[in-house]
């Protein structure tokens, strides 16, 4: 790959023709239309937080260098930003006053660019930038993009995939899943955890559909994952119908089964739940009632497991990590049972005491017994002293939920 150093461009040069698209949340073009600021493989603009964007402009006012910028020459006289779009978009928004913001001037008052003193405007506009222009194959450019993005604000895994598999598919998918201004994002946020601008909603959509469509044998630990395989296969197509339909099917199913929502639902593996349980019938009213009951149950240590527990017919209590009896409660129950058993001449394991085997009169040591719910938790029994009994380990293992 060939690189050429340019130091003749100034901040003012890059700001010529700049427009910030507030709807898409990105700067479009600069350098009088010759520079594409956010090509499709770039992450979304994330500096617009009133802190990092301001810091970029303040650095220029103080005469600090902005660091190296990297452009790709796509054809003679035309370029794309390879690295530096966050900084360029920030100072261009300020200078061009397109989706502008203010900085505190030397007088201690907030100023937009047009209201700064002439010398401060000149200091910003005339700052020369250090730019490397790269020329090479697509593979070389993408590899370099990944290398230079090791530092700074780290790319998310999906931002990196978007760069590697850039094309019509990524462009179409980002238009649907990465637009934080779409009202539907509020609905999706009930189930999907992440920032759409950092491609985390798109990543979940791709994870769900690729898990469903690509066999496990196709992805190996040493090779590409299912998302990569899916994106590679669809890269050249702008048709995201399957991706969108599957994602909306998962969300729609979850909305139908769980008519009441809770913050703990966000980020659960809904794609896996859909594949495993969507063919089962559920009564939404019964489901809602059980979810409320379980959320209020202090015995449940893992409330995020409640939704799969209910979907699975309340069969696997391991999902809930039910609170066990503490040692103090178990020891008190042991002493009471042992004293009573010795007085009656029977085993201190109540199930052994009802039999006729050699253990019918055996007195077990505390470490040979386990605390158990008299009435199983799954059948409404509380994790309380009044519902605690000590059983020998053999009988406790055999008892289960009976």
C-alpha contacts under 8 A as a table, 3 or more apart, distances in Angstrom:
res1	aa1	res2	aa2	distance
1	X	134	X	6.86
1	X	135	X	5.81
1	X	136	X	4.68
1	X	137	X	7.46
1	X	140	X	6.50
1	X	141	X	7.81
2	X	134	X	5.68
2	X	135	X	5.11
2	X	136	X	6.38
3	X	132	X	6.07
3	X	133	X	5.44
3	X	134	X	4.43
3	X	135	X	6.34
4	X	132	X	5.44
4	X	133	X	5.13
4	X	134	X	6.56
5	X	130	X	7.32
5	X	131	X	5.88
5	X	132	X	4.56
5	X	133	X	6.41
6	X	9	X	7.09
6	X	129	X	7.97
6	X	130	X	6.14
6	X	131	X	5.08
6	X	132	X	6.06
6	X	133	X	7.26
7	X	128	X	6.31
7	X	129	X	5.71
7	X	130	X	5.00
7	X	131	X	6.34
8	X	128	X	6.50
8	X	129	X	7.28
9	X	13	X	5.95
9	X	14	X	7.20
9	X	128	X	5.84
9	X	129	X	5.89
9	X	130	X	7.89
10	X	13	X	5.10
10	X	14	X	6.57
10	X	125	X	6.71
10	X	126	X	5.60
10	X	127	X	5.35
10	X	128	X	4.27
10	X	129	X	5.59
11	X	14	X	5.33
11	X	15	X	6.27
11	X	91	X	7.79
11	X	92	X	7.79
11	X	124	X	6.83
11	X	125	X	5.05
11	X	126	X	6.21
11	X	127	X	5.72
11	X	128	X	6.55
11	X	129	X	6.90
12	X	15	X	5.08
12	X	16	X	6.48
12	X	95	X	7.84
12	X	124	X	7.96
12	X	125	X	4.61
12	X	126	X	6.40
12	X	127	X	7.98
13	X	16	X	5.54
13	X	30	X	7.90
13	X	31	X	5.50
13	X	32	X	7.61
14	X	18	X	7.66
14	X	30	X	5.13
14	X	31	X	4.27
14	X	32	X	7.45
14	X	35	X	7.91
14	X	88	X	7.81
14	X	92	X	7.46
15	X	18	X	5.20
15	X	30	X	5.49
15	X	31	X	6.22
15	X	32	X	7.76
15	X	92	X	5.19
15	X	95	X	6.97
15	X	96	X	6.34
16	X	30	X	5.64
16	X	31	X	5.26
16	X	32	X	4.88
16	X	33	X	7.72
16	X	96	X	7.87
17	X	29	X	6.65
17	X	30	X	5.31
17	X	31	X	6.58
17	X	32	X	4.79
17	X	33	X	5.99
18	X	27	X	7.09
18	X	28	X	6.87
18	X	29	X	5.36
18	X	30	X	4.69
18	X	31	X	7.63
18	X	32	X	7.59
18	X	33	X	7.81
18	X	92	X	6.71
18	X	93	X	7.88
18	X	96	X	6.65
18	X	98	X	7.74
19	X	27	X	5.98
19	X	28	X	6.00
19	X	29	X	6.62
19	X	30	X	7.83
19	X	93	X	7.78
19	X	96	X	7.70
19	X	98	X	5.95
20	X	25	X	7.32
20	X	26	X	5.77
20	X	27	X	4.28
20	X	28	X	6.18
20	X	89	X	7.85
20	X	93	X	6.74
20	X	98	X	5.60
20	X	99	X	6.30
21	X	24	X	5.54
21	X	25	X	5.66
21	X	26	X	5.45
21	X	27	X	5.99
21	X	28	X	6.84
22	X	25	X	4.67
22	X	26	X	6.71
22	X	99	X	6.97
23	X	181	X	7.13
24	X	179	X	6.60
25	X	44	X	7.19
25	X	45	X	6.38
26	X	38	X	6.89
26	X	44	X	6.72
26	X	45	X	5.62
26	X	89	X	7.52
27	X	37	X	6.05
27	X	38	X	6.54
27	X	45	X	7.98
27	X	89	X	5.68
28	X	36	X	6.17
28	X	37	X	5.60
28	X	38	X	6.35
29	X	32	X	7.64
29	X	33	X	5.42
29	X	34	X	7.22
29	X	35	X	5.48
29	X	36	X	4.75
29	X	37	X	5.38
29	X	38	X	7.96
30	X	33	X	5.20
30	X	34	X	6.44
30	X	35	X	5.01
30	X	36	X	6.64
30	X	37	X	6.73
31	X	34	X	5.31
31	X	35	X	5.45
32	X	35	X	7.47
33	X	36	X	7.39
34	X	77	X	6.67
34	X	78	X	4.80
34	X	79	X	6.15
35	X	78	X	6.08
35	X	79	X	4.80
35	X	80	X	5.52
35	X	81	X	7.17
36	X	39	X	6.22
36	X	79	X	6.25
36	X	80	X	4.65
36	X	81	X	6.35
37	X	80	X	6.08
37	X	81	X	5.23
37	X	85	X	5.92
37	X	88	X	7.77
37	X	89	X	7.53
38	X	41	X	7.88
38	X	42	X	5.82
38	X	43	X	7.84
38	X	44	X	7.79
38	X	80	X	7.39
38	X	81	X	6.56
38	X	85	X	6.52
39	X	42	X	5.64
39	X	80	X	6.50
39	X	81	X	7.16
40	X	43	X	7.95
40	X	162	X	7.82
40	X	163	X	7.58
40	X	166	X	6.52
40	X	167	X	7.59
40	X	170	X	7.54
40	X	171	X	6.24
41	X	159	X	7.63
41	X	162	X	5.42
41	X	163	X	4.02
41	X	164	X	7.48
41	X	166	X	5.43
42	X	82	X	7.68
42	X	159	X	7.30
42	X	162	X	7.69
42	X	163	X	6.52
43	X	155	X	7.65
43	X	159	X	5.76
43	X	197	X	7.63
43	X	198	X	6.77
43	X	199	X	7.92
44	X	197	X	5.52
44	X	198	X	6.59
45	X	48	X	6.99
45	X	85	X	7.67
45	X	86	X	6.00
45	X	89	X	7.71
45	X	197	X	7.67
46	X	49	X	7.26
46	X	86	X	7.06
46	X	197	X	7.55
47	X	50	X	7.79
47	X	51	X	7.56
47	X	52	X	5.25
47	X	53	X	5.25
47	X	86	X	6.05
47	X	87	X	7.89
47	X	90	X	6.96
48	X	51	X	7.55
48	X	52	X	6.95
48	X	53	X	5.63
48	X	90	X	7.24
49	X	52	X	6.39
49	X	53	X	6.73
50	X	53	X	5.96
50	X	54	X	5.92
50	X	101	X	7.63
51	X	54	X	5.22
51	X	55	X	6.12
52	X	55	X	4.93
52	X	56	X	6.42
53	X	56	X	5.33
53	X	57	X	6.80
53	X	87	X	7.41
53	X	90	X	4.98
53	X	91	X	7.32
54	X	57	X	5.33
54	X	58	X	6.14
54	X	90	X	7.66
54	X	101	X	7.83
54	X	102	X	7.53
54	X	103	X	6.19
55	X	58	X	5.00
55	X	59	X	6.08
56	X	59	X	5.22
56	X	60	X	6.64
56	X	66	X	7.55
56	X	87	X	6.38
56	X	90	X	6.71
56	X	91	X	6.58
57	X	60	X	5.12
57	X	61	X	6.35
57	X	90	X	7.43
57	X	91	X	5.78
57	X	94	X	7.62
57	X	103	X	7.60
57	X	124	X	7.80
58	X	61	X	4.99
58	X	62	X	6.22
58	X	103	X	7.31
59	X	62	X	5.17
59	X	63	X	6.21
59	X	64	X	5.03
59	X	65	X	7.24
59	X	66	X	7.29
60	X	63	X	5.03
60	X	64	X	5.74
60	X	65	X	7.21
60	X	66	X	7.50
60	X	123	X	7.33
60	X	124	X	5.55
60	X	127	X	7.39
61	X	64	X	7.65
61	X	120	X	6.60
61	X	123	X	6.46
61	X	124	X	6.03
63	X	123	X	7.63
66	X	87	X	7.77
66	X	129	X	7.59
67	X	130	X	7.10
68	X	84	X	7.71
68	X	129	X	7.75
68	X	130	X	5.42
68	X	131	X	5.87
68	X	132	X	7.36
69	X	81	X	7.92
69	X	82	X	7.81
69	X	83	X	5.73
69	X	84	X	5.19
69	X	129	X	7.75
69	X	130	X	6.24
69	X	131	X	4.67
69	X	132	X	6.29
70	X	81	X	6.21
70	X	82	X	5.19
70	X	83	X	4.95
70	X	84	X	6.70
70	X	131	X	5.58
70	X	132	X	4.88
70	X	133	X	5.88
70	X	134	X	7.15
71	X	79	X	6.04
71	X	80	X	5.41
71	X	81	X	4.50
71	X	82	X	4.99
71	X	83	X	6.92
71	X	131	X	7.03
71	X	132	X	6.22
71	X	133	X	4.68
71	X	134	X	6.06
72	X	79	X	5.31
72	X	80	X	5.07
72	X	81	X	6.32
72	X	82	X	6.06
72	X	133	X	5.51
72	X	134	X	4.76
72	X	135	X	6.05
72	X	141	X	7.75
73	X	76	X	6.85
73	X	77	X	7.36
73	X	78	X	5.86
73	X	79	X	4.44
73	X	80	X	6.57
73	X	133	X	6.37
73	X	134	X	6.13
73	X	135	X	5.71
74	X	78	X	5.80
74	X	79	X	5.45
74	X	80	X	6.93
74	X	135	X	7.73
75	X	78	X	5.36
75	X	79	X	7.22
81	X	84	X	6.66
81	X	85	X	6.15
82	X	85	X	7.60
82	X	145	X	6.41
83	X	145	X	7.27
83	X	148	X	7.43
83	X	149	X	7.64
84	X	87	X	5.44
84	X	88	X	6.12
85	X	88	X	4.99
85	X	89	X	5.75
86	X	89	X	5.36
86	X	90	X	6.17
87	X	90	X	5.13
87	X	91	X	6.37
88	X	91	X	5.51
88	X	92	X	5.88
89	X	92	X	5.11
89	X	93	X	5.92
90	X	93	X	5.34
90	X	94	X	6.53
91	X	94	X	5.10
91	X	95	X	6.10
92	X	95	X	5.10
92	X	96	X	5.61
92	X	97	X	7.60
92	X	98	X	7.77
93	X	96	X	5.50
93	X	97	X	5.34
93	X	98	X	4.99
93	X	99	X	5.97
93	X	100	X	5.35
93	X	101	X	7.58
94	X	97	X	5.01
94	X	98	X	7.02
94	X	99	X	7.87
94	X	100	X	5.19
94	X	101	X	6.12
94	X	102	X	7.48
94	X	112	X	6.98
94	X	113	X	6.11
95	X	98	X	7.98
95	X	113	X	5.58
95	X	114	X	7.91
95	X	125	X	7.68
96	X	100	X	7.74
97	X	100	X	4.50
97	X	101	X	7.61
97	X	112	X	7.56
97	X	113	X	7.10
100	X	112	X	7.29
101	X	112	X	6.37
102	X	110	X	5.64
102	X	111	X	4.98
102	X	112	X	4.62
102	X	113	X	7.52
103	X	110	X	5.23
103	X	111	X	5.40
103	X	112	X	6.67
104	X	107	X	7.69
104	X	108	X	5.65
104	X	109	X	5.19
104	X	110	X	4.24
104	X	111	X	6.00
105	X	108	X	5.39
105	X	109	X	5.63
105	X	110	X	6.10
105	X	111	X	6.23
105	X	116	X	7.23
106	X	109	X	7.51
111	X	114	X	7.78
111	X	115	X	5.68
111	X	116	X	6.03
112	X	115	X	5.53
112	X	116	X	6.69
113	X	116	X	5.47
113	X	121	X	6.73
114	X	121	X	7.80
116	X	120	X	6.24
116	X	121	X	6.05
117	X	120	X	5.46
117	X	121	X	6.35
118	X	121	X	5.11
118	X	122	X	6.14
119	X	122	X	5.08
119	X	123	X	6.14
120	X	123	X	4.96
120	X	124	X	6.42
121	X	124	X	5.37
121	X	125	X	6.10
122	X	125	X	5.06
122	X	126	X	5.63
123	X	126	X	5.60
123	X	127	X	6.19
124	X	127	X	5.53
134	X	141	X	7.77
135	X	141	X	7.74
136	X	140	X	5.96
136	X	141	X	6.25
137	X	140	X	5.19
137	X	141	X	6.21
138	X	141	X	5.09
138	X	142	X	6.11
139	X	142	X	5.24
139	X	143	X	6.13
140	X	143	X	5.20
140	X	144	X	6.15
141	X	144	X	5.12
141	X	145	X	6.09
142	X	145	X	4.92
142	X	146	X	6.35
142	X	163	X	6.65
142	X	164	X	6.14
143	X	146	X	5.27
143	X	147	X	6.29
144	X	147	X	4.95
144	X	148	X	6.18
145	X	148	X	5.50
145	X	149	X	6.23
145	X	163	X	7.96
146	X	149	X	5.26
146	X	150	X	6.75
146	X	160	X	7.08
147	X	150	X	5.71
148	X	151	X	6.57
149	X	152	X	6.68
149	X	153	X	7.69
149	X	154	X	6.57
149	X	155	X	6.79
150	X	154	X	6.30
150	X	155	X	7.75
151	X	154	X	6.52
155	X	158	X	7.91
155	X	159	X	5.76
155	X	160	X	6.18
156	X	159	X	5.15
156	X	160	X	6.40
156	X	198	X	6.77
156	X	199	X	7.64
156	X	200	X	8.00
157	X	160	X	5.20
157	X	161	X	6.33
158	X	161	X	4.86
158	X	162	X	6.07
158	X	198	X	7.84
158	X	199	X	5.85
158	X	200	X	6.85
158	X	202	X	7.75
158	X	203	X	5.84
159	X	162	X	5.10
159	X	163	X	6.47
159	X	198	X	6.82
159	X	199	X	6.16
160	X	163	X	5.17
160	X	164	X	6.36
161	X	164	X	4.99
161	X	165	X	5.98
161	X	166	X	7.97
161	X	228	X	7.16
162	X	165	X	5.33
162	X	166	X	5.36
162	X	170	X	6.23
163	X	166	X	5.22
165	X	170	X	7.16
165	X	231	X	6.58
165	X	232	X	6.33
165	X	235	X	6.09
166	X	169	X	7.47
166	X	170	X	5.64
166	X	171	X	7.41
166	X	235	X	7.05
167	X	170	X	5.58
167	X	171	X	6.28
167	X	235	X	5.84
167	X	236	X	6.04
167	X	237	X	7.91
168	X	171	X	5.13
168	X	172	X	6.13
168	X	235	X	6.54
168	X	236	X	5.72
168	X	237	X	5.61
168	X	238	X	4.63
169	X	172	X	5.27
169	X	173	X	6.02
169	X	231	X	7.79
169	X	234	X	6.35
169	X	235	X	5.12
169	X	236	X	6.22
169	X	237	X	5.25
169	X	238	X	4.50
169	X	239	X	6.67
169	X	240	X	6.70
170	X	173	X	5.05
170	X	174	X	5.94
170	X	235	X	7.04
170	X	238	X	7.86
171	X	174	X	5.36
171	X	175	X	6.36
171	X	238	X	7.57
172	X	175	X	5.21
172	X	176	X	6.82
172	X	238	X	5.80
172	X	239	X	7.51
172	X	240	X	6.81
173	X	176	X	5.42
173	X	177	X	6.05
173	X	178	X	7.67
173	X	202	X	7.28
173	X	240	X	6.38
174	X	177	X	5.21
174	X	178	X	4.75
174	X	179	X	7.09
174	X	199	X	7.74
174	X	202	X	7.13
175	X	178	X	6.08
175	X	179	X	6.21
176	X	179	X	6.34
177	X	196	X	6.53
177	X	199	X	7.61
177	X	201	X	6.09
177	X	202	X	5.19
178	X	196	X	4.53
178	X	197	X	5.29
178	X	198	X	7.61
178	X	199	X	5.85
178	X	201	X	6.91
178	X	202	X	6.53
179	X	182	X	5.93
179	X	196	X	6.46
179	X	197	X	6.71
180	X	185	X	6.51
180	X	195	X	7.87
180	X	196	X	5.71
180	X	197	X	6.35
181	X	185	X	7.46
182	X	185	X	5.64
183	X	186	X	5.83
183	X	187	X	7.64
184	X	187	X	5.25
184	X	188	X	6.34
185	X	188	X	4.92
185	X	189	X	5.93
186	X	189	X	5.14
186	X	190	X	7.01
187	X	190	X	5.62
187	X	191	X	7.73
188	X	191	X	5.63
188	X	192	X	5.80
188	X	251	X	7.22
189	X	192	X	4.92
189	X	193	X	6.21
189	X	194	X	7.82
189	X	266	X	6.86
190	X	193	X	7.85
190	X	261	X	7.38
190	X	262	X	7.80
190	X	263	X	6.98
190	X	265	X	6.74
190	X	266	X	5.32
191	X	251	X	7.44
191	X	265	X	5.83
191	X	266	X	4.25
191	X	267	X	5.75
191	X	268	X	6.85
191	X	270	X	7.40
192	X	201	X	6.57
192	X	204	X	7.25
192	X	266	X	5.39
192	X	267	X	4.91
192	X	268	X	7.49
193	X	200	X	7.59
193	X	201	X	7.36
193	X	266	X	5.56
193	X	267	X	4.61
194	X	198	X	7.74
194	X	200	X	5.09
194	X	201	X	6.15
195	X	198	X	5.32
195	X	199	X	6.64
195	X	200	X	5.56
195	X	201	X	6.65
196	X	199	X	4.93
196	X	200	X	5.44
196	X	201	X	5.05
196	X	202	X	6.98
197	X	200	X	7.47
199	X	202	X	5.21
199	X	203	X	6.12
200	X	203	X	4.90
200	X	204	X	6.39
201	X	204	X	5.22
201	X	205	X	6.37
202	X	205	X	5.09
202	X	206	X	6.17
203	X	206	X	5.12
203	X	207	X	5.98
204	X	207	X	4.90
204	X	208	X	6.10
205	X	208	X	5.33
205	X	209	X	6.37
205	X	243	X	6.76
205	X	244	X	7.62
205	X	246	X	7.95
205	X	247	X	5.52
206	X	209	X	5.36
206	X	210	X	5.82
206	X	227	X	5.94
206	X	230	X	7.80
206	X	243	X	6.81
207	X	210	X	5.31
207	X	211	X	5.94
207	X	226	X	7.44
207	X	227	X	5.88
207	X	271	X	7.92
208	X	211	X	5.33
208	X	212	X	6.39
208	X	246	X	7.79
208	X	247	X	7.12
208	X	271	X	4.80
208	X	272	X	7.26
209	X	212	X	5.14
209	X	213	X	6.04
209	X	242	X	7.92
209	X	243	X	6.20
209	X	246	X	6.22
209	X	247	X	7.16
209	X	271	X	7.75
210	X	213	X	5.07
210	X	214	X	5.42
210	X	226	X	5.62
210	X	227	X	5.76
210	X	230	X	6.02
211	X	214	X	5.78
211	X	215	X	7.40
211	X	216	X	7.86
211	X	226	X	6.67
212	X	215	X	7.72
212	X	275	X	7.24
214	X	218	X	6.81
214	X	226	X	6.50
214	X	230	X	7.62
215	X	218	X	5.60
215	X	219	X	7.60
216	X	219	X	5.73
216	X	220	X	7.97
216	X	226	X	7.99
217	X	220	X	6.98
218	X	226	X	7.52
219	X	223	X	6.51
219	X	224	X	6.17
219	X	225	X	5.19
219	X	226	X	5.77
219	X	229	X	7.85
220	X	223	X	5.10
220	X	224	X	6.84
220	X	225	X	6.91
221	X	224	X	7.68
221	X	225	X	7.69
224	X	227	X	7.99
224	X	228	X	5.75
224	X	229	X	6.46
225	X	228	X	5.36
225	X	229	X	6.32
226	X	229	X	5.04
226	X	230	X	6.10
227	X	230	X	5.10
227	X	231	X	6.09
228	X	231	X	5.15
228	X	232	X	5.95
229	X	232	X	5.19
229	X	233	X	6.22
230	X	233	X	5.23
230	X	234	X	6.34
231	X	234	X	5.20
231	X	235	X	5.55
232	X	235	X	5.18
233	X	236	X	7.93
234	X	237	X	5.56
235	X	238	X	7.92
237	X	240	X	7.88
239	X	242	X	7.91
240	X	243	X	5.27
240	X	244	X	6.12
241	X	244	X	5.30
241	X	245	X	5.88
242	X	245	X	5.20
242	X	246	X	5.98
243	X	246	X	5.49
243	X	247	X	6.24
244	X	247	X	5.20
244	X	248	X	6.10
245	X	248	X	5.22
245	X	249	X	6.00
246	X	249	X	4.99
246	X	250	X	6.31
247	X	250	X	5.30
247	X	251	X	6.39
248	X	251	X	5.09
248	X	252	X	5.84
249	X	252	X	5.05
249	X	253	X	6.02
250	X	253	X	5.25
250	X	254	X	6.28
250	X	270	X	6.81
250	X	271	X	6.25
250	X	274	X	5.97
251	X	254	X	5.17
251	X	255	X	6.18
251	X	270	X	7.84
252	X	255	X	5.10
252	X	256	X	6.23
253	X	256	X	5.12
253	X	257	X	6.25
253	X	274	X	7.39
253	X	278	X	7.17
254	X	257	X	5.32
254	X	258	X	5.81
254	X	270	X	7.59
254	X	274	X	7.87
255	X	258	X	5.37
255	X	259	X	5.83
256	X	259	X	6.03
256	X	284	X	7.24
257	X	282	X	6.60
257	X	283	X	7.42
257	X	284	X	5.29
257	X	287	X	7.37
258	X	261	X	6.78
258	X	284	X	6.20
258	X	287	X	6.84
258	X	288	X	6.43
259	X	284	X	6.43
259	X	285	X	7.92
259	X	288	X	6.75
260	X	288	X	6.24
261	X	265	X	7.09
262	X	265	X	5.67
262	X	266	X	7.85
263	X	266	X	5.75
264	X	267	X	7.86
264	X	303	X	7.67
264	X	304	X	5.94
265	X	268	X	5.81
265	X	304	X	7.00
265	X	307	X	7.85
267	X	270	X	7.93
268	X	304	X	7.66
269	X	272	X	5.55
269	X	273	X	6.40
270	X	273	X	4.87
270	X	274	X	5.98
271	X	274	X	5.15
271	X	275	X	6.39
272	X	275	X	5.21
272	X	276	X	6.18
273	X	276	X	5.19
273	X	277	X	5.74
273	X	278	X	7.36
273	X	308	X	7.17
274	X	277	X	5.45
274	X	278	X	4.92
275	X	278	X	6.21
276	X	279	X	7.81
277	X	280	X	5.55
277	X	311	X	6.64
277	X	312	X	7.47
278	X	281	X	7.85
282	X	286	X	7.97
282	X	287	X	7.20
283	X	286	X	5.40
283	X	287	X	6.16
284	X	287	X	4.97
284	X	288	X	6.02
285	X	288	X	5.15
285	X	289	X	6.24
286	X	289	X	5.16
286	X	290	X	6.23
287	X	290	X	5.25
287	X	291	X	6.15
287	X	310	X	7.07
288	X	291	X	5.17
288	X	292	X	6.29
289	X	292	X	5.24
289	X	293	X	6.28
290	X	293	X	5.01
290	X	294	X	6.07
290	X	310	X	7.56
291	X	294	X	5.21
291	X	295	X	6.06
291	X	306	X	6.83
291	X	307	X	7.22
291	X	310	X	7.58
292	X	295	X	5.21
292	X	296	X	6.33
293	X	296	X	5.26
293	X	297	X	6.33
294	X	297	X	5.01
294	X	300	X	7.13
294	X	303	X	7.70
294	X	306	X	6.93
295	X	298	X	7.96
295	X	300	X	7.62
295	X	303	X	6.36
295	X	306	X	7.67
297	X	300	X	5.87
298	X	301	X	7.35
298	X	323	X	7.92
299	X	322	X	5.37
299	X	323	X	4.76
299	X	324	X	7.81
299	X	382	X	7.62
299	X	383	X	6.34
300	X	303	X	6.07
300	X	320	X	5.51
300	X	321	X	6.23
300	X	322	X	4.84
300	X	323	X	6.10
301	X	320	X	6.11
301	X	321	X	5.28
301	X	322	X	5.72
301	X	323	X	5.97
302	X	305	X	5.73
302	X	306	X	7.55
302	X	319	X	7.14
302	X	320	X	4.80
302	X	321	X	5.59
302	X	322	X	7.66
303	X	306	X	5.36
303	X	320	X	6.29
304	X	307	X	6.86
304	X	320	X	7.73
305	X	308	X	5.73
305	X	309	X	6.12
305	X	319	X	5.00
305	X	320	X	5.28
306	X	309	X	4.95
306	X	310	X	6.22
306	X	319	X	7.17
306	X	320	X	6.31
307	X	310	X	5.34
307	X	311	X	6.21
308	X	311	X	4.86
308	X	312	X	5.94
308	X	319	X	7.59
309	X	312	X	5.22
309	X	313	X	6.60
309	X	314	X	4.95
309	X	315	X	6.94
309	X	316	X	6.33
309	X	317	X	7.07
309	X	319	X	6.27
309	X	320	X	7.39
310	X	313	X	5.28
310	X	314	X	5.01
311	X	314	X	7.22
312	X	315	X	6.25
312	X	316	X	7.41
314	X	317	X	6.98
314	X	378	X	7.83
316	X	319	X	6.09
317	X	320	X	5.47
317	X	321	X	6.78
317	X	322	X	6.96
317	X	378	X	7.58
318	X	321	X	5.16
318	X	322	X	7.18
323	X	383	X	7.17
324	X	371	X	7.99
324	X	383	X	6.96
325	X	329	X	6.25
325	X	330	X	6.28
325	X	371	X	6.45
325	X	372	X	7.83
325	X	383	X	6.56
325	X	384	X	7.57
325	X	388	X	7.61
326	X	329	X	5.53
326	X	330	X	6.28
327	X	330	X	5.02
327	X	331	X	5.91
328	X	331	X	5.23
328	X	332	X	6.25
329	X	332	X	5.20
329	X	333	X	6.27
329	X	385	X	6.20
329	X	388	X	7.81
330	X	333	X	5.15
330	X	334	X	6.09
330	X	370	X	7.78
330	X	371	X	5.64
330	X	388	X	7.30
330	X	389	X	7.69
330	X	390	X	7.11
331	X	334	X	4.95
331	X	335	X	6.20
331	X	366	X	7.41
332	X	335	X	5.30
332	X	336	X	6.29
333	X	336	X	5.24
333	X	337	X	6.07
333	X	385	X	7.77
333	X	388	X	6.77
333	X	389	X	6.15
333	X	390	X	6.58
334	X	337	X	5.23
334	X	338	X	5.92
334	X	366	X	6.70
334	X	389	X	7.62
334	X	390	X	5.98
335	X	338	X	5.12
335	X	339	X	6.06
336	X	339	X	5.34
336	X	340	X	6.27
337	X	340	X	5.18
337	X	341	X	5.96
337	X	348	X	5.67
337	X	349	X	7.90
337	X	390	X	7.62
338	X	341	X	5.00
338	X	342	X	6.06
338	X	347	X	7.92
338	X	348	X	4.99
338	X	363	X	7.19
339	X	342	X	5.34
339	X	343	X	6.30
340	X	343	X	5.15
340	X	344	X	6.34
340	X	348	X	7.68
341	X	344	X	5.15
341	X	345	X	5.82
341	X	346	X	5.07
341	X	347	X	5.73
341	X	348	X	4.97
341	X	363	X	7.87
342	X	345	X	4.96
342	X	346	X	6.36
342	X	347	X	7.55
342	X	348	X	7.50
342	X	363	X	7.82
345	X	361	X	6.40
346	X	353	X	5.49
346	X	360	X	6.13
346	X	361	X	4.20
346	X	362	X	6.93
346	X	363	X	7.80
347	X	350	X	6.64
347	X	352	X	6.18
347	X	353	X	4.83
347	X	359	X	6.83
347	X	360	X	5.35
347	X	361	X	4.07
347	X	362	X	4.57
347	X	363	X	5.16
347	X	364	X	7.57
348	X	352	X	7.85
348	X	353	X	7.10
348	X	361	X	7.73
348	X	362	X	7.03
348	X	363	X	5.42
348	X	364	X	6.60
348	X	391	X	7.99
349	X	352	X	5.33
349	X	353	X	6.20
349	X	363	X	7.61
349	X	364	X	7.40
349	X	390	X	6.53
349	X	391	X	4.97
349	X	392	X	5.78
350	X	353	X	5.00
350	X	354	X	6.60
350	X	391	X	6.91
351	X	354	X	5.48
351	X	355	X	7.08
351	X	391	X	7.30
351	X	395	X	7.03
352	X	355	X	5.51
352	X	357	X	7.84
352	X	359	X	5.93
352	X	360	X	4.97
352	X	361	X	7.69
352	X	395	X	7.94
353	X	356	X	7.83
353	X	359	X	7.41
353	X	360	X	4.42
353	X	361	X	6.30
354	X	360	X	6.74
355	X	359	X	7.97
355	X	360	X	5.66
356	X	359	X	7.75
356	X	360	X	5.77
357	X	360	X	5.59
358	X	361	X	7.09
358	X	362	X	7.47
359	X	362	X	4.78
364	X	368	X	5.95
364	X	369	X	6.88
364	X	392	X	7.24
365	X	368	X	5.25
365	X	369	X	6.92
366	X	369	X	5.50
366	X	370	X	7.93
367	X	370	X	7.57
368	X	392	X	6.12
368	X	393	X	6.39
369	X	390	X	6.06
369	X	391	X	5.35
369	X	392	X	4.27
369	X	393	X	5.28
370	X	390	X	5.48
370	X	391	X	5.53
370	X	392	X	6.24
370	X	393	X	5.92
370	X	396	X	6.87
371	X	388	X	6.43
371	X	389	X	5.77
371	X	390	X	4.65
371	X	391	X	6.53
372	X	388	X	5.73
372	X	389	X	5.33
372	X	390	X	5.93
372	X	391	X	6.75
372	X	396	X	6.93
373	X	376	X	5.28
373	X	377	X	6.65
373	X	381	X	6.72
373	X	382	X	7.52
373	X	383	X	6.90
373	X	387	X	5.58
373	X	388	X	5.15
373	X	389	X	6.39
374	X	381	X	7.28
374	X	387	X	5.23
374	X	388	X	5.88
374	X	389	X	6.04
375	X	379	X	6.81
375	X	380	X	7.07
375	X	381	X	4.59
375	X	382	X	7.65
375	X	387	X	6.64
376	X	379	X	5.28
376	X	380	X	6.63
376	X	381	X	5.08
376	X	382	X	7.97
376	X	401	X	5.45
376	X	402	X	6.79
377	X	380	X	5.17
377	X	381	X	4.26
377	X	382	X	5.93
377	X	383	X	7.19
377	X	401	X	7.84
378	X	381	X	6.93
378	X	401	X	6.97
379	X	401	X	7.90
381	X	387	X	6.87
382	X	387	X	6.37
383	X	387	X	6.58
383	X	388	X	7.35
384	X	387	X	5.41
384	X	388	X	6.49
385	X	388	X	5.20
391	X	394	X	7.98
391	X	395	X	6.20
391	X	396	X	5.57
392	X	395	X	5.55
392	X	396	X	6.14
393	X	396	X	5.10
393	X	397	X	6.10
394	X	397	X	5.39
394	X	398	X	6.38
395	X	398	X	5.02
395	X	399	X	5.94
396	X	399	X	5.16
396	X	400	X	7.08
397	X	400	X	6.35
399	X	402	X	5.89
